[in-house]
Amino acid sequence: MISLSKTEKKKQRIAIIVMILLCLPILYLYLSFFKLAFFDADGRFTLHNFDFMYKEMKLKQTTIKPIGKAFRNTVLFTVVVTTCEVVISCLSGYALSRLEFRGRKLIQNALLVLRMFPNLLLLIAVLYVLMALKLVNTLLGVVLVAIAFRIPGSTFIIKNFFDGIPRDVENSTLVDGCSRLSGFFQVIIYLVKPGIASISIFSFLSAWSNYILFNTLIFNSKTPVIATYLRSLSRSEQMIADYGVFAAMAIVYMLPVFVFFIISQKQLMEGNIGGGKGV
């Protein structure tokens, strides 16, 4: 137990008070947010705002379809993007960290440049590429673009975790009879679990909340996700959904991310501490 001086205790109390004061407006916003979702105009508790989850809702002159299709598309998109990104990043990060081949330095520098390059500037070019491949307006096209945008950063991050593993560990697996591939899956992969957790979490959060790609590369409502589903109900010129319904939709959108973050919080902190070097 570290004892603090009176001056340090005073500064600590001041810091806590300042933090609480700064958090009060944010707390008020969240309380107002949940109040709109779970209470009607008369202050009575109600779940009527969540009817969109299983049946159509009639608001003004517009019928709101159930969120089921948008939710399924969002889950499918998130699972596929996260899985592909983790697998490809781990294999490419290991190759860049351990293997010697021509063009290795060039690829590393290219990954660093691509990681810093704003993805928004590439959307128009990407749109023309998808049109040439006849993948525009499809979920597959958006999946491929999302994976391509995320792989450089994830590869660069996981490579630093592989760099932190002593080569003696890998050499010992080869001496014990493992091939490089079997040693990777049986030993090395478990030593970079914090790094895998980090890129998995960030990939999940990015894919789940992705709006720009769907808004740019999908021109119709046949492939809805929750982000575009909410957008269609909150256009400033019509505001189809009232604030209570919109708050309920936002809670449904936020809940999987909140649960995923709570479950993986420990791994995320370990990944940030273990992978801080060179990230």
N, C-alpha and C positions, 0 to 999 in steps of 0.2 A: 504494500500500500504506500503510494507516494504522498507525502504530506506537502501541502501547499502553504505558502506564506499568506499573511493577511492581504497583502497587495494582490497576489495571484488569485485568491478567493474572491476578492472584490471585482477584479476584472472578469473572472469566470461568471459571476452573478450578472454583471452588466451584459456580457455576451449572450447569456441565456435570455435575459429580458428583451434585448434587441431582436433576437431570433424569434421569440414568441410574438412580438409586435409585428414583425414582418410577415409572419405566417397567418396572423388573424384575418387579413383580407382574403387570402387564398382559402382559408377554412370557411369563411362566410360564403364564398362563391360555391364551394362544394355543397354546403348545407342547403343553399338556395336551389342548387341543381337537383338534389335528391328530393327536396320539398315539392318542386314542380312535377317530378316523376310520380311520386307516391301519394300526393294529396291534391284534391280538387280545389276549385275556387272557394268553396265554403269551409275548407280546412279539414274535410273528412278523408280518412285513409281509403285509397282505392287502387285497384290494379287494372282499371279500365284502360289506362294509357299503354298497357302492354298487350292489348288485343291483337296488335299487328303480328305477333309471334306465331299465331295459329289460325287467324281468319282475316278476311278483308275488313278494312275500316273505311267508313264513309265520312270524309271531312270536306265541308263546303260542297263543291260540285265535283270533287275528285274522289275516286276509289283507290285506296292504298292497298296494294297486294301484300300478302304475307312475306315476311323476311326470309323464309326458308331457302329459296333458291339463291339469293344473294349470300346468305350465311354459308351454304354448301360450297359455293364458288370461292368464297374467301378462305374457307378451311382448306379446300383442295389446293388453291394457289399457294397458301402459306406453307403447307406440308411439303409440296413438291419443290418449291424454291429453297426452303431451309435444308431439306435432305440433299438435294443436288449441290447446293453451295458448300455444305460441310464436307461431303465426300470429295468433290473436286478440289477444294481448297486444301484439304489434308494431304491428298496425293501429290498435288503440285508443290505445296509448301515443303513436303519431305524431299521431293526431288531437287528443289532449289537449295535446300539446306545440306543435303548429303551427297548428291551425285555431282560429278565433274563432267561437263559436256560443253561442246562449242555453243556459244551464244548465251551461256548462263548469266553472265553479268548484264548482257543486253536485256534479257527478259526481266531481271530484277529491277533494272532502271525503268523499264517500260511499265512494270507494275506500280512503281512509285509515282510515275507521271500520271498514269491512269487513275490512281487513287486520289490525286489532288485535282484532277480535271473535273469541272462541274458536269454532271450527267445531263442536266437540262439543256446544255448547248448541243448535245448529240441527238436530241429527240427527233428533229426534223430529218436528219440523215438516217436515223434508225427507221423512221416511218417509210422512207423511200425503199430501204432494204427490205422491210416486211412486205411492201407492196410488190416488189419484184419476186419475192418468194411466195406470194399469195398467202401470207400469214397475218395480214392486217385484219383487224376486226375479229380476231380469234383469241381465246384464252391461251392457247399454246404459244402464240407470238409474244404475248405479254410475259409469259413465264420465261421464255428464252431471253428476252431483253432484261428482265429483272435479275436473272442469274448472271448474265454477262456483266451487268453493272456492278454487282456485289463481289464477284470473284476476285478482282485485283486487290481490294482492301482486305478481304478475309485471308487470301493467300499470304499477303505481306505480314499480317498479324500472326498467323499460325506458324509461319517460317521462323519467327523469332523464338517461339516456344521450342521448336525442334533444334534451333541453334543452342539453346540452353541445356540440352541433354548431352552429357559427355559421350564422346565417340567410343570410349571403352565399354560402355553398356551395350552398344550395338555390336561391337567386335566380340563381346562375350557370347552374344546370341549366335553369331556365326560359328564360333568355336564349338558351341554346344550342339551344332548340327542343323541349326535353322538356316533357311535361305533368307535372303534379304526381305522377301515379301512376307514369309511366315513370321520372321522376327519383328517386322513392322506391326502386324496385326496381333501378335501374341504378347509383345513386350512394349515396344515404343509407343504404341497408340495410347496405352494406359498412363504413360508418363506425361502426356500432353492433354489430359482430361480437362484441366482448367482452361486451356486455350480453346478446346473444342466447345466447352460450355460457353465461352465468351462469344465466339462467332455464331454459335447456334442461337443464343439469346438475341444478339443484335440483328441477325438475319430474320428471326421470327418477328421481332418488333417492326422491322422495316417492311417485311412482306405483308403483315397484317394491316398496317396502316397505310399501305401504298394507295395513292390517289392519282398522282400525276400521270403514271403510265396508263392507267385505265381511262383517264379522262382524255388523254392524247391519242392513244392507239385503238380505242374502241369507240365507234361512231354510232352505235345503236344501243338499245336497252336489252338485247337478247342475252348478254353475258354480264349481268349485274354483280357487283360486289357490294359490301356494306357501305364502303366509302361513297360510291356513286349512287347507291340507294338513298343515303342521307342527303346527298347533294340534290337529287331530284325532288326532295320534299322541302328543301329550304332555300329555294331560289328567291332572291330578294323581291322579284317582281310579282310573285304570287303567294309565297309563304303558305303552302298547302297545309302543312301540319302545324298545330298549335304548339306552344312551348312545352306543355306537359308531355305530349306524345314524342316530341323531338328529344326531350331530356331522357325519356324512357328508352328510345332507340340508342342514344349515346351510351347509356349504362350497359345495354346488351353488347354494344361494340367494345366497350372498355373492359368488361368483366373477364374475358379470356386472357387478355394481356395482363391484368392485375393478378389473376391466379397463376399464370405462367411465371410472372416475376417473383411472386412469393415463394413458389416452389424452387426456383433456380437462383434465389438471391445469394445463397452461400457460395454456390459455384461461380457466380458472377463476380463476387468480391475476391475470391481466390484467383480468378482469372485476371482481374485488374492488377492485383498485387504481383502475381507471378509473371505476367506478360507485359509489365510496364516498360522493360528495357527495349528500346528500339521500336516501340509501337507508335 
